[in-house]
Amino acid sequence: MTSDAVAQKLDPREEHFHIPGPRPGLSLFLRFLPAMKGEFKPRRAVLYLHGATFASALSVAYRFGDEHPDERSSDTQSWRDALNDAGFDVWGLDFYGFGHSDRYPEMSQPAADNPPLCVAEDAAQQLNAAVQFILGRQRLEQLSLISHSWGSMPACLFAAAHPARIDRLVLFAPIGRRGPRRYETPAALPAWRIVTPRDQWTRFTEDVPEHEKPVLSRAHFAEWSQRYLDSDPESRCRDPAGVKTPLGPFSEIIKAWHGQLAYDPARVRAPVAIIRGEWDGLMLDDDARRLFDGFGQSPVKRDIKIGRGTHLMHLEMMRAALWRESISFLRGDDVASVP
């Protein structure tokens, strides 16, 4: 059940925690990087929630070409580094079945024997355990959330249920609701699937228009894909090599596109920023408009679209623009006083 890979420290200052989760006997993994400069008093913490196929080490904390983490340059900076430099303490949560959190027992059984694992309601309970731990350890009243893709679903479920604990929400490339399809219902999916580097390369490239230059190099992806295989100790025992991944997130993306979004945006009362790339095939303009309008109780809302970015912009050439927009929103100085 437990991932037996040792979690690599991606920064010499990084701290790791295994905490109890909502399922008895299964632990959740948190990575923490405190800010070097105390710009905020009290300190401000940000928790990152990953998407459907890869965890925190390969997203918010990933540095391309980083051979010397204690001598990093702007070319190898991660999103976490940028947040850190802006004064935020940064946490990353791996949901059950991902990264260095424990695997569901059902992941050792045939995929067809169980329903999709790690649905949003389950993940929101995991998030609750993580937030309680973080706030208690740092003696804070609230924190901000950054989510990617499907991660927006547990993020918004939690924010709606616990408004006092959430400062601000950054929804990067969130999944939105689309109208129900007539005479069609989502197909039943198994508990898990194997995702290969080739599958990931397809996702990284399929939304870039044919006449445009690549937004991610083959060399950078080759490096990233090896770290991706490292996230599952058994990945290289398979042919082809691949990572066993819970299918709950993907099942809920499909349901959202059939009119069944896992949460009600109208119940979220925190300031919200939707940040997306112009080539994001999973978050279209109509999706973003509908989602933006749905956050009716949010006192501050942003819909930010960045050129030359796809659904995976946090690892692409325009990632620095994503980082800047998220930091600007999280600072919270975007509302002027009324004279």
N, C-alpha and C positions, 0 to 999 in steps of 0.2 A: 504493500500500500504506500510505503514511503519512498520518495525519490532518493536513491542512494548516491546521487551525484553530490559532491561537495560544492556548495555555492561559492563561486569565485568572488573575491572582493574586487569590484570594478573601480574602486578608489581606495587609497590607503586609509582614509578616514571613515569608510563605510562601516556601519554596524548592521548585524543580522539578528533577527528574532524569529523563533518558532513559537507561536502562541496557540492556545486552544481555540478551535473553531466551533461552529454549531453542531457538527457531527461528532459524537463521542469517539474518542480514540484517534481522530484525524487532526493534524495541526496545520496551521497556515503560516506561510513564510512572508516576512516583511523585511525589506531593506531600507536603511535610513542613512541619509547624508545631511548632517547639520550645516547650516550656513556658517561661513567663515566670519562674516561681519554681521554684527547685530544691528541691522538697519531698523528693524521693527521692535517696538516695545509696547506690549508684550510680544514675544516671538510669534511668527506666523508660520504655520505648517501647511503643506500641500501634500495630498495623497493622490497618487496616480493609479488609475484602474485600466488594465489592458483590455484588448479586444478579443476576438474569437479564436485566434490561433497561436499567438506568442505572447510571452509574459514580460515582466518589467525589465529584466536584464537586456532584452533585445529591443526595447522600445525607448522608454523615457531615459534609461541609463546607458544606452548604447553609444559608444564612440567609435566611429569608423577609423580604421588604421591606427588604433591606439596601442602602441607597443610599450609605452612608458607612461602609465597613468599619473605619476607624480610630476611629469614634465609636459603636461598637455598644452596644446596650442589651440587657436580658434578653429583650425582644420579638424581637430579631433574632439571638439566640444560636443557634449550631449545636451539634450533638452534639460535634464536634471542639473547639469553644470550651469546652464544659463539661469535657471530658476535660483540656484544656490548663490550665484554671483549677484543676483538681484535682492538677496537677503532672505530668501525663503528656505526653511527646513523642508527637505523633500523625502517623502516616503513612497515606496512602491509595494503594492500587494500582488501576490500571485494567488489567483483563485485555485480551489481544489482542482487537481488534474493538470495543472500548468506549472512550469518552472520548478521551483523548489518546495512548493506546498505538497502535501500528501496526495496520493492518487485515490480516487474513489475505489472501493473494493470491486465495484461492478466493472471497472476497467480491466480486471483480470479475467472476466467472463466473456463469452462470445458477445459481440456488439449487439446482435439481434435479440438477446435475451432480456434487455432492459430498455426503458425509454431514454431519451436524450438526457445526458448529465450536465449539471451546472446551468440550470435555467436561472432567470433573473431573480426570482423570489429566493431561491437558494443562495445565489451570489450576494443578494442584499443582506442576508443574515450573516454571511461571512464578512461583508463590509462592516456590519454593525460591530462584530467582534474586534475588527481591526481599529475602528474609530475609537471604541472604548479604551483599547490598549494605548493608542497614541495620545489621546487627550489626558489619560491618567498619567502616563509617563512624563509628558511635557507640561502637565499642570495647565492645560489650556481649556477654554470653554468651547471653542469651535475651530474648525479647519476648513480649507477649501479643497475641492475635488477637481481633478482633471481626468477625463475619461476619453478613451478612444473607441469609436465604432460601437459594437454591442455593449461595451462597458458603460455607455450612457444609460442603459436600462437599469442595472442595479444602482447606479449613481442617483438617478432620479427617483427610483423607488425609495431609497434611503432618505434623500433630501426631503421628499414629501412627508415621510413618517417622522423625521427628526429635524424639523426646521431650525431649532435653536443650536444645533451642532454644526450647521453649514454656513460658512461665510459667503463663498462664491462658487459657482459651477462653470467650468470650462468644458464644453462638449465638443471635442475635436472629431470631425467626421462622424457625427451621430447617425443612428438609424432612425428614420421617421416612418410614420404610418402612411400607407397608401390605401386607396379605396379598395374594398372587397372585390374580388373577381367573380363575376357571375358564373354560376354552375361549377365553381372550382373551390376546393378546400386544400389546405396544405397537406402534403404527403407525410405520413408517419416516418420518422427517422430513427435509426438505431442509437445506442448509447454513446458510441465513440467512432472515430475513423482515424486512418493514418494519413498524415499530411507530409508530403515529400518536399525537398527543396525545389523540385521542378514545379510543383503546385504553387509554391510561394513565388517563384519567378514569374509565373503566369499572372498572379495577382499584382505583382509589382509593375508589370509592363502592359497589361491588357487595356488600360484606360488611356494610355498616352496615344494621341492621334498619330497616324502613320507618318505624316509629313513633318512631325516635330522631333527635335533631338531628344535622346533619352534623358530621364530625370534621375536615373540611378545607374552607375557603371557596373559592368559585369564583374570587375575586380572587387568592388565594394560588396556586391552581393555574394560573391564566392566566399569572402571572409565571413560575412554575416550568416550564411547558410551553414557553415561549419559550427558556429556557436549555437545555431538553431538545433542542429542534431545533438549537440552536447546537452541540451535541455531535457532529453529523454535518455536515460542510461541504456535502454534497449534499442535505440533508434538504428544503430549500425548493424544490429543483428538481423534486420529485415532486408528483404530484397524486393524493390529498391529501399534504401534507407529512408526512414521517415519517423515522424513524431506522432505518438498516440495522443489524440486530442478529443476532449469532450465535445459532443455535438449539440448540447443545449443552446449555446450561443447562436449557432447557425440556424437551428430550428426556429428560434425566436425572430431572427432576421426575416426568414421566410414568412412567418406568421404576421409580422408587421406589414409586409408587402401584400398581405391578404386582409388587411383591415384590423389586425389584432395586435396592437402595440402593448408591450408588457406593463406600461404605466400610463397614468393620466397626467399630461403636462400641466393641466390646470391646477393640480394640487401642489406644484412646486412653487415655493415662495421666496427662494433665494435669487439674487442676481444671476443671470445666465448669459453666457456667450457661446454662440454656435460659430465654430471656425472650420472652414472647409476649403478644399481645392477646387479650382474651376473644372478639373477633369475627373472629379470624384463620381464614378458611376453608381455608387451606392447611396449618395446624398445629392439628389438632383435639386435644381432650383425650386421646383414645386414642393418637393419634400421639405426643404428648408423653410419655405414660406409657411407651409402648414404647421410645422413644428414651432416656428417663431410665434405665430399667432396663437398657438395652443398654450404657451406659457403666459396665460392671462393674469396670473397673480404675481408674476415676477416684477419687482419694482424697477429693475434695470435689465434691458435686453440688448443684445448685439447679434447681428448676422454678418459675419465677416468672410468674404470670399477672396482667396489668394490665387493669383494667376500661376499657371504651370505647376499645379499641384494635383495629386490624385488622393485616393483614400488612404494612402500610406505616406503622406507628405512629411511626417515626422522623421523619415529616413531618406528623404530626397533632397535635391538641390535647393528647394525653397524652404527647407526646415527652419532656417534662421528667422524667416518672416513669421512663421507659425509661432516660434518661441517668443518673438517680440510682442506679437499681438496678445498672446496668453498672459505674459507678464504685465503688460499695460493694463489689461482688464483686471487681473488679480490684485493689482495695487489698490484699486478702489477709489482712485482720485478722478474719476471720469464724470462726476456729477457736480456742477457748480451750485453754489448757494443761491437761493432766490432773493433778489434785493427787496 
